[in-house]
Amino acid sequence: MTPHSIRPRTDLREMLRAHIIARSLACMEAAQRRRVAALQSPQAMSAYSQVIRKAVQGFYGTLPAGPGATPPKVIPISVFSYEGYRVENVLFETYPGWQVNASVYLPSEADWTPPYPVVIVPVGHSGKQFESYQLPCQYFARSGYIAICFDPPGQASEKQAGNDHFVDGVRDYLLGRTSSRYFISDAIRCIDYAATRPDADLSCGVAMTGCSGGGTTTTFAALLDERIAVTGPCCCLSPLAALDIRQCYNQCPEVLMFRRYAEGIDEADLICAWAPKPCLLMAGEDDEVFRIEDVRGLAGEIEEFYKRWGMPERFEFAVHSGGHAYPLEQACTFARFMNRWLLGRPERYLPNWSEKTFSMRPYEELRCYPRTDVNMRSRAVAEADELASKRACSSEAIRSAIAKMAGLDAPAQVPDSETGAPFQVWFHDWRSVMLRVEEDIELPATYLTSRLCQPAATLLHLDDAGRHRLLHRGGPLARAIRFLEQGVQGLNLLTVDLRGWGDTAPAMYPYEMAPWGSIDRYTAYKTAALGDPIMAMRIRDALAALAWLRSRPEVDPARIVVTGSCVGAIVALHVAVIDGKLAGLAAMNSLTSFRSLIAAERYPWPADIFLPNALKYYDLPDLANGLGCPAHFLGMRSGDGGLASETELAPYRVDHITLVPEASEAQLPEAVERVLRNGD
């Protein structure tokens, strides 16, 4: 007889991604059905628009900008005059200490008479010093418009520290918020600023246009501020089913806000719900990200909405011959669109965009030197502390919150499974197990049962680095179950690869070659958009594995200990709290707190550790304090990956918890023995 693995029904390396794709596509298909149904009548279209607007508003809550906000206090920085226009660089706040670094392009008074209409130009994943922003803004100013351009947080901007879209933007998931609020608030705050200028004419509203991420900011902001009357998103939209879902593009977390997929907010919805206000959608024929064939399909769907409103002329689709950029040709096209639909003056003069009088200015002439001490990270820390001061952390409230976040509508059921024949290895039998926790999700597991003691105490082990890592070559798990000890009562062990770990780790896809791409970011952001985060899925997986163990006759159900390493330890902690009947917990190299993760400038933890909404209800020390069983924590880690400080460990120093701050995984056997002894 030889040991064997159980043949999976699916390709385990593709399983998790296929699961995410299938669920995401189902959301987008539902969204498309909703759009089609809306076309039946004007009343249906109005109702549809309200549904989309309400969902988008729900992503943001109350913003510190808009018609009711306090007018901004403006700090002038510098002024530069050029042929046909001038630039004023100014600073003003959106959030306290959070400054917008606006470069305001103004028409020459020799050519145009104030007051001037206004166009807001948010920058995408770039910087306002680059060609796709400088040259269009110059063109708008020379066409008689005030063009207000500002940097996003992070990227190539003046506001890089603490504002990395991926490292820092993902922190907002824990707070139950979206980092998109910074991009959108700043854009709307620019309108507030324009309203303070005597030379600005907002009587007809304002226009907004931007490339890439700036176009995305435009489409979301338009649904949140009625002062935006005309939009021109450029090189930023294609159906989510294409780029994001089927092609597995790694978008930033700010555009994959919690439950975006679940709410069915496709890219087309952002414009269809804004119809029939005028929109010029722009695209590059050779755009290397937003493929033109996908964008054409999206444009066709939007066009149908404008036709049903009886205003097809208010939507235009313009394609330029280049790639992912906002060329002068498109600036001219949008200026013509603004003349017609913002001002009602299609005959208004426009300069020749092909003239060589448009030129790049030195970056120093656009710099505003905003504060860098207030950023996504610093604000996240402050908001985490504010949430902590308001939380009611009773054990029942925490269990209820975990159950809600993890989608636990009922106690975990024993999953379908396939178990291999036993293979004797010294004083244990080794079996391969496949736990089929969902129709399309199966979890490979290894099950070792003691030959000398039945029913026996049992370990359930969770490890983000793979289920066999601590078994190999007499590792800590092998020693913990007394693998080679003759004549002693050994322990059983079920070590399982939760989805995305070990044998089920997803294979790399092409877009994950990008510097901002990674598999953990993909799984974190996409499942957050589903409203079912990957951490929640893994908690359910672990509870299903626990239910399977309890169904086994060789397991003593009163003496089950859950153990975990790194992120597996965090899942194990959640399982121990929600289950409430375990004999103990042994956690190795666990994170001390989500708060320390938010505070760390850099962290080694994967993006999928950021459990959306968690800090609204609890932090990890609250879970540990609410355990109903003895626990052993070995070598706890801070958010930056280093050993936890005494301050961070202090909340864990309670009677039922044993801390070994500088311990290694080698001490797992002693920890398990002590936990079982304390529980007996």
QUIVEN-V470030 format. One record per residue. NEAR is the number of other C-alpha atoms within 12 Angstrom. D_LAST is the distance of its C-alpha to the last C-alpha in Angstrom with 2 decimals. Layout:
# QUIVEN-V470030
near	d_last
NEAR	D_LAST
NEAR	D_LAST
This chain:
# QUIVEN-V470030
near	d_last
10	37.67
14	37.02
19	34.30
18	35.65
22	35.12
24	35.68
18	38.92
26	38.43
20	40.72
22	41.76
22	42.39
30	39.04
27	40.87
27	42.86
30	40.24
37	38.95
37	42.45
28	43.90
33	41.31
38	42.20
33	45.90
23	45.86
27	44.13
39	46.37
32	49.49
23	48.58
29	48.53
33	51.90
26	53.38
21	52.45
32	54.04
30	57.19
18	57.41
28	57.22
36	60.05
23	62.18
19	61.71
28	62.74
29	66.10
19	67.20
18	68.71
20	69.07
15	66.82
21	64.09
30	64.52
25	64.26
21	61.10
34	59.65
30	60.56
24	58.78
27	55.57
35	55.63
33	56.58
21	53.81
29	51.21
40	52.62
29	52.73
26	49.08
35	48.25
32	49.84
20	49.64
17	52.00
30	53.79
27	55.58
33	58.84
30	61.33
25	64.24
17	62.48
23	61.18
19	62.77
23	65.49
33	64.38
24	65.70
25	67.46
20	67.78
21	70.80
23	70.36
22	73.42
22	76.31
23	78.07
22	81.18
22	82.19
21	84.86
28	84.31
32	81.08
33	79.11
35	75.44
32	73.78
34	70.34
33	68.26
35	64.77
37	63.13
33	59.60
36	57.47
26	54.22
19	54.42
20	55.21
32	55.10
38	58.65
51	60.68
44	63.11
50	65.98
46	69.14
49	71.73
46	74.60
44	77.69
36	81.01
29	84.12
22	86.16
14	89.22
20	88.13
23	86.16
19	86.42
22	83.32
22	81.23
36	79.44
44	76.97
50	73.46
53	71.23
53	67.66
57	66.63
56	62.89
51	62.08
42	59.65
39	57.54
31	60.28
36	62.31
47	65.32
34	67.39
29	67.58
27	70.36
40	68.69
45	68.61
42	71.50
36	74.19
46	73.36
54	73.16
47	76.53
48	77.92
51	76.65
45	78.17
38	81.47
40	81.36
40	81.30
51	77.57
50	75.21
46	72.38
52	69.19
54	66.94
54	63.62
47	60.80
47	57.33
48	54.38
32	53.70
28	55.57
23	58.93
34	59.43
33	59.80
33	56.34
30	54.12
25	51.67
33	48.39
39	49.90
30	49.03
41	48.87
42	45.90
37	43.97
40	44.56
43	45.48
47	42.10
54	40.44
49	41.88
43	39.66
43	36.68
38	38.88
32	39.84
39	43.39
41	45.78
41	47.49
42	50.60
38	51.19
42	52.64
45	55.15
50	56.20
39	56.36
43	58.57
56	60.92
47	61.29
46	61.69
53	64.66
50	66.32
37	65.69
40	67.34
44	70.29
30	70.85
20	71.58
25	74.38
15	77.90
25	78.98
32	76.35
27	77.21
32	74.24
19	76.41
23	75.67
31	72.05
43	70.90
51	70.28
55	67.23
54	67.06
54	64.98
47	64.13
42	60.77
41	58.07
44	60.91
45	61.85
44	58.30
45	58.36
49	61.67
50	60.45
51	57.43
49	59.37
42	62.14
38	59.84
37	58.82
35	62.18
24	65.28
34	67.53
40	67.06
40	70.00
46	70.35
52	67.88
52	68.31
52	65.08
50	65.85
45	63.99
46	60.67
49	60.20
43	59.50
38	57.47
42	53.73
36	53.53
28	55.70
29	54.86
35	51.36
37	49.89
27	51.74
26	52.82
34	49.44
37	51.13
36	48.81
40	49.94
37	48.91
41	46.08
42	48.64
45	50.28
48	47.04
46	45.81
42	42.75
34	43.72
37	47.23
43	47.08
28	45.35
33	48.14
39	50.68
45	52.51
47	54.51
44	57.14
42	59.92
43	58.42
49	58.90
47	62.65
49	63.11
40	61.52
40	63.88
40	66.94
33	69.78
36	69.89
40	71.61
46	69.57
46	70.79
48	68.18
46	68.97
44	67.83
36	68.77
25	70.17
19	68.40
28	65.22
21	62.68
30	59.69
35	60.93
28	62.81
32	66.06
23	65.72
31	62.48
36	64.09
27	67.16
23	65.10
35	63.37
33	66.78
24	68.16
30	65.45
43	66.05
31	69.79
30	69.44
41	67.84
30	70.78
23	73.21
28	71.64
29	71.98
18	75.63
19	75.50
23	75.17
23	77.16
34	74.39
38	72.18
36	73.30
36	71.72
29	73.14
32	72.45
26	73.58
19	74.26
21	71.72
25	67.98
33	65.12
42	67.31
45	69.37
35	72.94
32	76.01
31	77.22
39	74.24
47	74.76
34	78.29
36	77.13
46	74.67
46	77.29
33	79.66
40	76.94
43	76.37
31	80.11
27	80.29
33	77.16
36	76.32
29	79.92
16	81.87
15	84.29
17	84.17
14	87.44
20	86.07
21	86.79
30	84.35
27	84.97
20	85.26
27	81.81
17	83.31
14	85.24
12	84.30
19	84.08
28	80.28
24	78.62
23	75.33
25	75.05
14	73.20
20	69.55
18	70.37
27	72.60
38	69.69
33	67.02
35	65.83
28	63.25
32	60.51
23	57.61
25	54.76
19	52.17
27	51.40
37	50.05
45	47.45
38	44.74
28	45.66
30	45.96
37	42.61
29	40.95
22	42.77
26	41.88
36	38.19
23	38.28
17	40.20
24	37.69
25	34.83
16	36.79
14	37.07
21	33.62
19	31.56
28	28.00
19	26.00
25	22.89
22	24.76
21	27.87
32	26.15
31	24.49
26	27.92
31	29.67
40	27.56
29	28.08
24	31.79
36	32.20
37	30.34
25	32.31
26	29.41
14	31.42
15	28.90
19	25.38
28	25.34
25	26.66
23	25.97
29	28.73
22	31.30
30	30.61
25	32.14
29	30.21
25	31.96
20	32.07
23	29.46
24	30.61
19	29.04
23	28.25
20	27.14
26	23.82
32	23.27
30	25.42
33	26.78
30	27.94
34	29.82
35	29.01
37	31.12
42	29.58
31	32.48
31	31.21
23	34.78
15	38.12
25	39.06
36	35.73
40	33.82
50	31.00
45	30.89
44	27.49
43	26.31
46	23.70
45	22.30
41	20.49
40	19.30
30	21.87
25	19.81
25	16.69
20	16.90
25	15.17
32	13.13
43	10.86
45	13.61
50	15.15
54	17.84
55	20.21
52	23.15
41	25.94
40	29.35
27	30.93
31	30.08
38	27.26
32	28.25
27	28.82
33	25.65
29	25.88
14	29.42
13	30.29
19	26.86
23	25.65
29	22.29
45	20.90
40	22.20
28	20.60
39	17.20
45	17.10
38	18.55
35	21.79
24	24.02
21	21.75
17	23.10
15	21.19
17	17.62
25	15.06
36	16.05
42	14.74
45	16.88
49	18.64
51	20.89
48	23.03
49	25.64
40	28.83
49	29.00
48	32.63
44	34.76
39	32.47
27	32.82
32	35.01
31	35.73
27	37.07
29	40.48
26	43.64
22	45.95
20	48.78
16	52.21
25	51.84
22	48.80
14	51.37
16	52.36
13	51.11
23	49.37
27	47.89
28	44.44
35	42.10
34	39.31
37	41.95
41	43.22
49	39.89
43	39.04
50	42.40
48	43.13
43	39.84
46	40.18
42	43.62
36	42.13
35	39.91
37	36.91
42	35.76
42	34.36
44	31.11
39	30.80
39	31.53
45	28.83
41	26.22
41	27.33
43	27.28
47	23.67
44	22.66
35	24.76
46	23.06
44	19.64
30	21.26
34	22.63
45	19.32
31	17.95
20	21.15
26	20.64
17	19.92
29	18.44
32	15.59
26	12.30
27	12.75
22	9.27
35	8.26
43	11.36
55	11.93
53	15.49
53	17.44
50	21.04
41	24.05
37	26.86
43	27.80
45	25.05
43	22.59
47	24.38
45	24.13
52	20.38
52	20.08
49	22.19
49	20.25
39	16.91
40	18.85
38	20.84
37	18.14
30	15.69
25	13.01
40	11.51
37	8.05
46	10.10
54	13.64
53	15.51
51	19.19
47	22.07
39	25.54
49	25.00
48	27.75
44	27.20
42	29.21
44	31.86
38	34.05
40	34.12
42	35.09
42	37.96
30	39.07
27	39.20
25	42.80
25	41.73
26	38.39
21	37.22
32	34.95
35	36.28
40	38.04
40	35.63
42	32.95
46	35.07
49	33.50
43	36.35
35	36.01
41	32.52
43	33.76
32	35.27
37	31.82
40	29.28
42	28.71
39	25.72
37	24.49
35	24.56
41	22.23
49	19.75
30	19.96
33	19.38
36	16.08
27	13.48
38	10.62
41	10.25
46	13.24
49	15.11
48	18.91
39	21.10
34	24.84
42	25.44
40	29.02
34	31.74
32	34.08
25	36.53
27	34.04
24	33.84
26	30.88
31	29.92
23	31.52
18	29.91
16	31.30
27	29.62
31	26.23
21	26.53
24	25.17
34	21.87
22	21.31
21	18.93
18	15.75
25	13.25
33	15.39
33	16.03
38	19.60
30	21.28
32	24.76
21	26.70
25	24.14
27	25.15
37	23.55
24	23.53
29	20.42
40	18.34
34	16.69
26	15.46
40	14.31
46	12.29
32	10.70
27	9.97
35	8.70
31	6.16
19	5.33
22	5.60
25	3.80
17	0.00
